[in-house]
Amino acid sequence: MATVLTEQRAPAKADVATSLPSESLAPRLAGERFLSLDAYRGFIMLMLVSHGFGFTALRNHPRWGWLAAQFDHVAWEGLVFWDLIQPAFMFMVGMAMPFAFANRSAKGDTAVRIFRHVAWRALMLILLSQMLMNISSGKLHFQLINVLSQIAFTYFFTFLILRLQIRFQVVAALLLLAGHWALFALFPGPEGAFSKTGNIGARIDQTLLGYNYNGFYVTINFLTSIVTTLMGAWTALFLMRKKPHAANLKIIALSSAVCFASGLALAPLNPMVKRLWTTSFTLYSAGWVFLLLLVFYWLVEVRGWHKPMFPLLVFGMNSIFIYSVSIVLYGWLDRAVSVFTSRFVFMGSLAPVFQATAVLLVMWCVCYWLYQRRIFFKI
């Protein structure tokens, strides 16, 4: 994960023809960082490993139930805050790609070497996904729905699409969105095109894997999430042009508005279902993702809030490590911390929130220890 969310450091040279697809998109690069991107990445990582801050235990609480609902996926149609974590993560993967490829190009890597690196990284992400999911579940099974496997697909295919001229990149994105929709419409399930069971995605998984995922997720979600990643890459390419902050803010805001409007317009025909990553969900969730980016860009790049973002950077710089810890060791950490906190039972109904926050703080301290020693785990 940290592999695809590499440090977003722009190289000093502007010769990126071997790694970026179109000379018309070749950015004017400078040897500086977009701290807002690092902070955004850290925020997404913090959310991802927080386990909902313990609020999921308060679903039926009269005062906190509404907030608890934001930290659990919707049953099917619609979305809440928790449904935006993976789209934001996919988007940030895309944002990191042009920076990373430009860096490698500036260091002398050819297009062939970069392709080999991308293919190897995608393969390693899939293998790491299998290892983490097998350890956490306690049984050996092959899956492709975990976020790391999905990132592997979107990362690899987004790289290939970025090799095209920009107009063909747009065409590819539109074809992916329309093709995904058409695939489900042409091969509907028993309750319609986007039914929970028996849809084309579930049938493909049953045929290829011999089973269906819990929660009605499907492997072919990566088809449309490629577009989410691609939008992140386009955004990074625009920001690397070093336009004035006002111009960047306007483009990000406009992108958010267009995604919101198009997602809502399609929703009556194409329901927003994260578990299938439908076309309307792809666009509408991107609206929120752009809006979050707008906030971070304004706070960090415009207002200069650098120091307050440091806690987020600590998480963001060791993405693969902290994600792996949250998958494999969260239960053990929770039990270990509870020895000293008694699970905050004296805090009443908010005890799960304090306990989850304490575990999160321990994970942050471990990442901070690594950060101080410049130890960053990458594939």
Secondary structure, 3 states (H helix, E strand, C coil): CCCCCCCCECCCCCCCCCCCCCHHHCCCCCCCECHHHHHHHHHHHHHHHCHHHHHHHHCCCCCCHHHHHHHCCCCCEECCHHHHHHHHHHHHHHHHHHHHHHHHHHCCCCHHHHHHHHHHHHHHHHHHHHHHHHHHHCCCCCCCCCHHHHHHHHHHHHHHHHCCCHHHHHHHHHHHHHHHHHHHHHCCECCECCCCCCCHHHHHHHHHHCCCCHHHCCHHHHHHHHHHHHHHHHHHHHHCCCCCHHHHHHHHHHHHHHHHHHHHHHCCCCCCECCCCCHHHHHHHHHHHHHHHHHHHHHHHHCCCCHHHHHHHHHHCCHHHHHHHHHHCHHHHHHHHHHHHHHHHHHHHHHHHHHHHHHHHHHHHHHHHHHHCCCCCCC
